[in-house]
């Protein structure tokens, strides 16, 4: 049922929507679109990006102020060029701007932006926090940034009206550390339309079923170095495709490029979008997620929805998603990763069995309509 009154929501925490810069961005946009369809007014606060020209990316709506994308208002917040200060300045300015936006709810995403919740609460705003993962644990952050992220986490636990978490593991963490009850609302997924290889053949020489895929931001906690080390010792004609780009981890990106250059079977695609992304997800032999840390991997949900056989590290956040419907290896254990990957390469009938099960399983388990329904309950 559509919502008939103008209930207004501000989304703060994403870098830029619509985009695939990370899981936060995907979640924010999926929520925003569905809330729009139900009659809610949603404003998304993006960080400034010099490559984005509003007149080319967005549109004006007669009778409304500002820029819009698919009926969702996009508010761009200026930030410093300094990457270390970018996120905190953005969060502060976005929050101050939102205080004057006549919103019924401000929805903060990720631990860092949650640092601003006490400010919003001081001015009487209802605040919802979604903790997408324990970000302070991620290797890319220095000591100062990690401390700020922990302060943001604490602010969410102590001051948010409601806290959403994406895994039972993080739910237990908040209960144990802060004695805070949280709401487990995992991400959703929809069954995608598969695409035959065309662009990926032209761009990357991929014909379909001839590559192992990993799809993520290239940052240390994603464990891509484990995968490269394991793959180089496997005797196979299949390629290893690393789809994604760097995100505040330039040194690690250079490390990955150096390792990739040592094996002619490795393909680095950088960020990919639209038809190319659809094709590369549709035609992988196996998808591998070797991460040390996850919140709830959108890429894992997506790849299972495509009916792909998945190989994942055995961290709680991954195992909670896949249950018995994927193969796992011991986190950080390159020898075990090599053995499991070799097993799947040499046993296509096993891969076929996992493919039969994965899509139906994941699409029935995680549904965006359920996510939106449960989130709206917290807004009210």
Phi, psi and omega in degrees: 000136180284152179268122191269340177265162184276084175272123190249136185231135173253132176254121181231132176137336180281156174285305182200131173233149354283136175194171175245037179297334180183177181297324179301315182297319180295315181297313181302316183289321178296318176296312184301316181297317183287325175295319176303315182295336179269003175098006178275152174262123184238128173248129178252124182267103180269152170282151177299136177223116186296340181277350182260118177257113184310319183295338179263328186269327189238183184219161173266147175243123181306132179086357179237152181264140174101187181257145183229151171229116181054039177082005179250128183286133179249118178249119183266128183256126178292145180221168174286157176287333180297117183299329182289332182259347187306308187293317184288323177294316177303312184298319180295310183294321178297319180294315179300316178298320182292335179298335182256014185261005178056043180272146173279330181216139166251122182255109180269136181242128178083159189294318184303304180300335179296346176302336184269359182302318179302327178296311181296321179293324179301327180265014171082018181276143172281128186237129173248135179242129170252118177268106184280350180166168179276081190299330183295344179279347186288138189294338186288342184270139175281184185298314181298312182298319179299320179294321179294321178296321177294323176295322176296319177300315180295320178298320177297314183297323187268333192238338181293145176295319176218145178240127177256135174235158186257356180214153177296328180299313179290327176299316177296321180300313180294324179291317182289316187277320187244357185056036183253126173282134180236172180250122178275105176232095183289168176292164179249177178204151176235148181295123184273168173266122180286156181226138177289151179294129177213290179298322182290336175287315180294316186278321190234001179071030181257129183257351182105132180067011184244021181208149169268136184241137162234138189227108182187172167294145182266089180225156189306319186292349177282349172070025183294331177296325176300315183295317179296318179296318181290318185294325184296339181265005181260129179275098181206153175272351180292152179264163172247117182255122177251104184257119181148172180228176182286153177216094181056033180215059186298320181296319180293321178301319178294323176299316180294319178297321179295315179295319181295324182294342181276354182223115184293347180277351183272132180241122174258120185262344193066191179294138177232156186217170168052231186298321180297317178296316179301316180294317185290330176284330184285337195236016179286146174286311177218143172255134181239130176237094187266027190294152171273328184224137173217159166266278166214112190289114175296321181298322178295315177301315181297315183293323175293325179295333176282356181079036182263144171286127185244144176237118189230154171293152189271032176290155186303319184296326177284316184292329177297326180284308192276336185051241181259013188261014177208168177265144180233159174226162182290124184311127176077359182266098184293327178295316178293320177300316179299316181296315183292321179293318177299317180301316181290323178295323183274352183230074182299335178292328176291318177301318181297324179294316178295324180297323181297329189265329198294317187294308180300320180298309188286325182287334176277333183280323184235116187228129183297327180297322177295319180300312182294317179301314181291327179290319179300322177303323180284326177301327187263000000 
